[in-house]
Amino acid sequence: MTSSRSGPVPDPVPDPVTAGRSGPAVMRTGPSPVTSGLARVMDDLVRVPGTRYRVGLDPVIGLVPIVGDAVGTVVAAAVLAEAVRNRVPVHILFLMGWNYLVDAVLGVIPFVGDVADVAHKATSKNLRLVDRTIAEGRRVDTDARGYLLRAVGAVGLMLLLLLGMAGLALWGLLRVIGLF
């Protein structure tokens, strides 16, 4: 019995974490189940009754000042780390960072940002971007000089921007309630 597959099939990629170890190699072909699960929980957990639209915990968590920004930053770091592990090109990392930055800027606006968060779904967008990049075979060779340094620098810069946005939100909240 033969099966037909639609679309390009990604070549399995040896996991750089297990490279050089004895035993069977672990083959990676995309984001891990952990980051895919995070994206589902954050962006697509439940379907809105009577529609095809799905909503996750991200907008709900975002209602809690500071905690929502911190959780969003941790999830962003996990997804970006997964992208680096899969050796996506640095310009794709910057696109992912842009999605998270837009999400953070929208999140600064109380309540309006949480409603916009329902529509933006940065985590799901970024995982789709990683999946598409891998499926198209646009990965950086592990021997590419400087990739790790550039990738870590790009991710670090984006996380600093996201943490800066969280700090700005905290400062604004403290000013509004008169503690600063």
Residue frames as qw, qx, qy, qz and C-alpha x, y, z in Angstrom:
[[0.000, 0.890, 0.455, 0.000, 0.00, 0.00, 0.00],
 [0.442, 0.202, -0.004, 0.874, 1.45, 3.37, -0.93],
 [0.130, -0.816, -0.425, 0.368, 0.72, 6.69, 0.63],
 [0.391, 0.596, 0.168, 0.681, 0.90, 10.06, -0.99],
 [0.370, -0.579, -0.313, 0.656, 2.11, 13.09, 0.88],
 [0.268, 0.882, 0.258, 0.289, 1.27, 16.61, -0.03],
 [0.125, -0.967, 0.207, -0.082, 3.93, 19.29, 0.11],
 [0.475, 0.573, -0.614, 0.262, 7.68, 18.98, 0.59],
 [0.874, -0.435, -0.209, 0.059, 8.91, 16.51, 3.16],
 [0.098, -0.899, 0.407, -0.131, 11.67, 17.97, 5.32],
 [0.700, 0.289, -0.605, 0.246, 14.93, 16.08, 5.55],
 [0.735, -0.636, -0.213, 0.096, 15.53, 14.85, 9.08],
 [0.220, 0.786, -0.368, 0.447, 18.20, 16.90, 10.84],
 [0.678, -0.149, -0.590, 0.411, 20.48, 15.43, 13.48],
 [0.400, -0.896, -0.172, -0.088, 19.93, 17.18, 16.80],
 [0.383, 0.668, -0.413, 0.485, 23.09, 19.23, 17.56],
 [0.530, -0.628, 0.376, -0.427, 22.55, 18.61, 21.27],
 [0.912, -0.187, 0.359, -0.061, 23.07, 14.87, 20.82],
 [0.693, 0.660, -0.281, 0.071, 25.71, 15.13, 18.08],
 [0.260, 0.606, -0.679, 0.323, 28.88, 13.25, 18.91],
 [0.579, -0.318, 0.599, -0.453, 27.20, 11.02, 21.49],
 [0.059, 0.110, -0.973, -0.196, 27.11, 7.27, 21.15],
 [0.334, 0.389, 0.777, -0.366, 23.83, 5.53, 20.51],
 [0.331, 0.576, 0.647, 0.375, 21.11, 6.17, 17.99],
 [0.123, 0.019, 0.048, 0.991, 20.92, 9.72, 16.69],
 [0.203, 0.638, 0.603, -0.434, 17.80, 11.72, 17.38],
 [0.256, 0.290, 0.515, 0.765, 16.43, 13.15, 14.16],
 [0.084, 0.569, 0.384, -0.723, 14.73, 16.55, 14.32],
 [0.243, 0.393, 0.644, 0.609, 12.33, 17.73, 11.64],
 [0.147, -0.678, -0.282, -0.663, 10.75, 20.75, 13.31],
 [0.283, -0.551, 0.362, -0.697, 9.71, 22.29, 16.59],
 [0.129, 0.045, -0.942, 0.306, 9.54, 20.01, 19.58],
 [0.350, -0.546, -0.728, -0.220, 6.23, 18.81, 20.98],
 [0.346, -0.511, -0.457, 0.640, 6.88, 21.06, 23.99],
 [0.028, -0.266, 0.096, 0.959, 6.96, 24.29, 21.99],
 [0.260, -0.241, -0.677, -0.645, 4.09, 23.14, 19.79],
 [0.389, -0.544, -0.732, 0.129, 2.12, 22.40, 22.97],
 [0.227, -0.433, -0.264, 0.832, 3.01, 25.82, 24.38],
 [0.099, 0.025, -0.380, -0.919, 1.75, 27.48, 21.22],
 [0.349, -0.403, -0.766, -0.360, -1.50, 25.53, 21.42],
 [0.380, -0.570, -0.607, 0.402, -2.05, 26.42, 25.08],
 [0.195, -0.396, -0.093, 0.892, -1.11, 30.08, 24.62],
 [0.174, 0.230, -0.332, -0.898, -2.96, 30.73, 21.33],
 [0.546, 0.023, -0.573, -0.610, -5.43, 27.96, 20.41],
 [0.113, -0.105, 0.899, -0.409, -6.61, 26.13, 23.54],
 [0.330, 0.436, 0.773, -0.321, -10.40, 26.33, 23.11],
 [0.105, 0.337, 0.607, 0.712, -12.73, 26.99, 20.21],
 [0.262, 0.135, 0.240, -0.925, -15.14, 29.88, 20.53],
 [0.391, 0.357, 0.835, -0.148, -18.61, 28.26, 20.35],
 [0.473, 0.762, 0.387, -0.215, -20.38, 28.79, 17.04],
 [0.296, 0.880, -0.318, -0.193, -17.16, 29.84, 15.24],
 [0.915, 0.237, -0.190, 0.265, -13.99, 28.31, 13.87],
 [0.142, 0.781, -0.360, 0.491, -11.91, 30.73, 15.93],
 [0.809, -0.287, -0.431, 0.279, -9.71, 29.42, 18.73],
 [0.147, -0.862, 0.228, -0.429, -8.43, 31.29, 21.79],
 [0.723, 0.034, -0.570, 0.390, -5.65, 30.40, 24.22],
 [0.559, -0.656, -0.371, 0.346, -4.46, 31.48, 27.64],
 [0.475, 0.130, 0.016, 0.870, -2.23, 34.31, 26.39],
 [0.126, -0.565, -0.178, -0.796, -4.92, 37.03, 26.47],
 [0.681, -0.640, -0.322, -0.153, -6.20, 35.77, 29.85],
 [0.741, -0.298, -0.173, 0.576, -2.74, 35.71, 31.41],
 [0.337, 0.355, 0.103, 0.866, -2.11, 39.11, 29.83],
 [0.339, -0.777, -0.299, -0.439, -4.85, 40.60, 32.01],
 [0.718, -0.629, -0.117, 0.274, -2.59, 40.10, 35.05],
 [0.183, 0.944, -0.259, 0.090, -0.09, 42.98, 35.08],
 [0.111, -0.717, 0.688, -0.017, 3.57, 41.97, 34.89],
 [0.644, -0.114, 0.753, -0.072, 2.83, 38.23, 35.22],
 [0.750, 0.574, 0.309, -0.113, 1.37, 38.11, 31.72],
 [0.359, 0.863, -0.353, -0.045, 4.40, 39.87, 30.25],
 [0.304, -0.572, 0.760, -0.044, 6.78, 37.56, 32.13],
 [0.741, 0.122, 0.656, -0.081, 4.98, 34.40, 30.97],
 [0.658, 0.741, 0.091, -0.097, 4.92, 35.70, 27.40],
 [0.124, 0.831, -0.541, -0.033, 8.67, 36.37, 27.52],
 [0.512, -0.330, 0.792, -0.044, 9.40, 32.85, 28.79],
 [0.765, 0.402, 0.497, -0.069, 7.30, 31.31, 26.02],
 [0.465, 0.865, -0.164, -0.089, 9.00, 33.58, 23.45],
 [0.153, -0.701, 0.696, 0.033, 12.42, 32.46, 24.72],
 [0.666, -0.053, 0.743, -0.042, 11.44, 28.79, 24.40],
 [0.717, 0.622, 0.312, -0.054, 10.17, 29.19, 20.83],
 [0.284, 0.893, -0.345, -0.049, 13.21, 31.24, 19.79],
 [0.377, -0.533, 0.757, 0.016, 15.55, 28.67, 21.36],
 [0.754, 0.219, 0.619, -0.031, 13.76, 25.94, 19.40],
 [0.582, 0.811, 0.022, -0.062, 14.25, 27.95, 16.20],
 [0.008, 0.805, -0.593, -0.028, 17.99, 28.27, 16.92],
 [0.606, -0.240, 0.758, -0.037, 18.19, 24.54, 17.67],
 [0.733, 0.461, 0.499, 0.030, 16.64, 23.89, 14.25],
 [0.451, -0.247, 0.365, 0.776, 19.18, 26.31, 12.72],
 [0.349, 0.819, 0.446, 0.094, 16.73, 28.66, 11.04],
 [0.472, 0.432, 0.040, 0.767, 18.40, 31.63, 9.31],
 [0.256, -0.279, -0.398, 0.836, 19.06, 34.70, 11.44],
 [0.200, -0.084, -0.218, -0.952, 16.72, 36.89, 9.35],
 [0.547, -0.395, -0.657, -0.336, 13.88, 34.47, 10.25],
 [0.471, -0.365, -0.589, 0.546, 14.82, 34.89, 13.93],
 [0.048, -0.113, -0.094, 0.988, 14.44, 38.64, 13.48],
 [0.413, -0.262, -0.497, -0.717, 11.00, 38.15, 11.88],
 [0.580, -0.421, -0.693, 0.079, 10.02, 36.04, 14.88],
 [0.341, -0.268, -0.392, 0.811, 11.34, 38.74, 17.19],
 [0.150, -0.113, -0.208, -0.960, 9.30, 41.32, 15.31],
 [0.527, -0.405, -0.636, -0.393, 6.15, 39.25, 15.92],
 [0.557, -0.446, -0.576, 0.398, 6.91, 39.15, 19.65],
 [0.207, -0.113, -0.139, 0.962, 7.74, 42.86, 19.72],
 [0.327, -0.288, -0.391, -0.811, 4.39, 43.72, 18.08],
 [0.612, -0.447, -0.649, -0.066, 2.73, 41.45, 20.65],
 [0.474, -0.326, -0.443, 0.688, 4.53, 43.25, 23.49],
 [0.010, 0.048, 0.062, 0.997, 3.68, 46.71, 22.17],
 [0.475, -0.384, -0.510, -0.606, 0.02, 45.74, 21.83],
 [0.629, -0.394, -0.644, 0.186, 0.11, 44.26, 25.33],
 [0.262, -0.024, -0.336, 0.904, 1.16, 47.58, 26.89],
 [0.360, -0.230, -0.154, -0.891, -2.30, 49.01, 26.18],
 [0.273, 0.020, 0.828, -0.490, -4.55, 47.74, 29.02],
 [0.591, 0.373, 0.608, -0.376, -7.46, 45.55, 27.86],
 [0.599, 0.707, -0.141, -0.348, -7.18, 46.75, 24.23],
 [0.132, 0.603, -0.781, -0.097, -3.85, 44.93, 24.05],
 [0.425, -0.070, 0.878, -0.209, -5.40, 41.76, 25.40],
 [0.695, 0.533, 0.340, -0.343, -8.13, 41.87, 22.75],
 [0.457, 0.751, -0.416, -0.231, -5.49, 42.46, 20.06],
 [0.217, -0.453, 0.864, -0.042, -3.52, 39.53, 21.51],
 [0.712, 0.223, 0.612, -0.260, -6.42, 37.23, 20.62],
 [0.694, 0.699, 0.061, -0.161, -6.02, 38.15, 16.96],
 [0.183, 0.825, -0.529, -0.080, -2.21, 38.45, 16.73],
 [0.979, -0.131, 0.152, -0.031, -1.16, 34.99, 18.12],
 [0.155, 0.832, -0.530, -0.056, 2.59, 35.60, 17.93],
 [0.489, -0.378, 0.785, -0.031, 3.59, 32.17, 19.25],
 [0.757, 0.347, 0.551, -0.047, 1.55, 30.27, 16.65],
 [0.490, 0.860, -0.105, -0.100, 2.78, 32.60, 13.89],
 [0.057, -0.764, 0.642, 0.042, 6.36, 31.97, 14.88],
 [0.610, -0.149, 0.778, -0.005, 6.01, 28.19, 15.02],
 [0.728, 0.594, 0.338, -0.060, 4.39, 28.23, 11.57],
 [0.273, 0.898, -0.336, -0.077, 7.33, 30.35, 10.38],
 [0.330, -0.535, 0.778, 0.027, 9.81, 27.79, 11.77],
 [0.727, 0.186, 0.657, -0.067, 7.85, 24.88, 10.26],
 [0.626, 0.767, 0.117, -0.084, 7.71, 26.55, 6.84],
 [0.068, 0.848, -0.520, -0.079, 11.41, 27.44, 6.95],
 [0.473, -0.329, 0.817, 0.017, 12.36, 23.85, 7.76],
 [0.732, 0.403, 0.539, -0.101, 9.96, 22.41, 5.17],
 [0.521, 0.849, -0.067, -0.060, 11.52, 24.63, 2.50],
 [0.895, 0.046, -0.050, 0.441, 14.97, 23.44, 3.54],
 [0.206, 0.820, -0.125, 0.520, 16.18, 26.92, 4.50],
 [0.747, -0.650, -0.017, 0.138, 18.31, 25.86, 7.43],
 [0.114, 0.865, -0.484, 0.070, 21.83, 27.05, 8.15],
 [0.825, 0.181, -0.504, 0.180, 24.51, 24.39, 7.99],
 [0.721, -0.676, -0.098, 0.118, 25.83, 23.56, 11.47],
 [0.730, -0.098, 0.081, 0.671, 29.34, 24.26, 10.19],
 [0.212, 0.818, 0.193, 0.498, 28.42, 27.80, 9.18],
 [0.487, 0.005, -0.369, 0.792, 30.90, 30.06, 10.90],
 [0.018, -0.057, 0.229, -0.972, 29.45, 32.46, 13.40],
 [0.421, -0.418, -0.596, -0.541, 25.84, 31.23, 13.16],
 [0.548, -0.500, -0.624, 0.246, 25.56, 30.44, 16.82],
 [0.303, -0.254, -0.223, 0.891, 27.04, 33.79, 17.82],
 [0.163, -0.129, -0.310, -0.928, 24.71, 35.71, 15.47],
 [0.498, -0.428, -0.671, -0.346, 21.67, 33.65, 16.50],
 [0.501, -0.475, -0.560, 0.458, 22.33, 34.03, 20.22],
 [0.169, -0.144, -0.057, 0.973, 22.96, 37.76, 19.71],
 [0.288, -0.262, -0.469, -0.793, 19.69, 38.16, 17.79],
 [0.559, -0.496, -0.658, -0.092, 17.68, 36.21, 20.37],
 [0.452, -0.356, -0.428, 0.697, 19.36, 38.08, 23.23],
 [0.019, 0.028, 0.107, 0.994, 18.59, 41.45, 21.64],
 [0.430, -0.373, -0.542, -0.619, 14.95, 40.52, 21.14],
 [0.586, -0.482, -0.626, 0.178, 14.58, 39.21, 24.69],
 [0.311, -0.217, -0.267, 0.886, 16.15, 42.43, 26.04],
 [0.195, -0.179, -0.283, -0.922, 13.59, 44.43, 24.05],
 [0.561, -0.437, -0.623, -0.326, 10.76, 42.27, 25.40],
 [0.544, -0.416, -0.530, 0.500, 12.02, 42.60, 28.96],
 [0.144, -0.037, -0.045, 0.988, 12.35, 46.35, 28.40],
 [0.376, -0.346, -0.448, -0.734, 8.72, 46.46, 27.31],
 [0.618, -0.480, -0.620, 0.053, 7.73, 44.54, 30.46],
 [0.430, -0.273, -0.343, 0.789, 9.73, 47.01, 32.57],
 [0.068, -0.139, -0.184, -0.971, 8.08, 49.93, 30.79],
 [0.516, -0.452, -0.574, -0.448, 4.67, 48.41, 31.49],
 [0.594, -0.442, -0.548, 0.389, 5.57, 47.99, 35.18],
 [0.257, -0.111, -0.137, 0.950, 6.82, 51.57, 35.39],
 [0.253, -0.281, -0.364, -0.851, 3.62, 52.84, 33.75],
 [0.591, -0.488, -0.624, -0.152, 1.45, 50.77, 36.12],
 [0.519, -0.373, -0.445, 0.627, 3.31, 52.07, 39.15],
 [0.075, 0.027, 0.045, 0.996, 2.93, 55.67, 37.92],
 [0.392, -0.394, -0.518, -0.650, -0.79, 55.19, 37.33],
 [0.649, -0.551, -0.525, -0.008, -1.42, 53.86, 40.82],
 [0.178, -0.917, 0.115, -0.338, 0.84, 56.53, 42.35],
 [0.863, -0.450, 0.087, 0.211, 3.69, 54.41, 43.68],
 [0.683, -0.028, 0.232, 0.692, 6.33, 55.98, 41.48]]
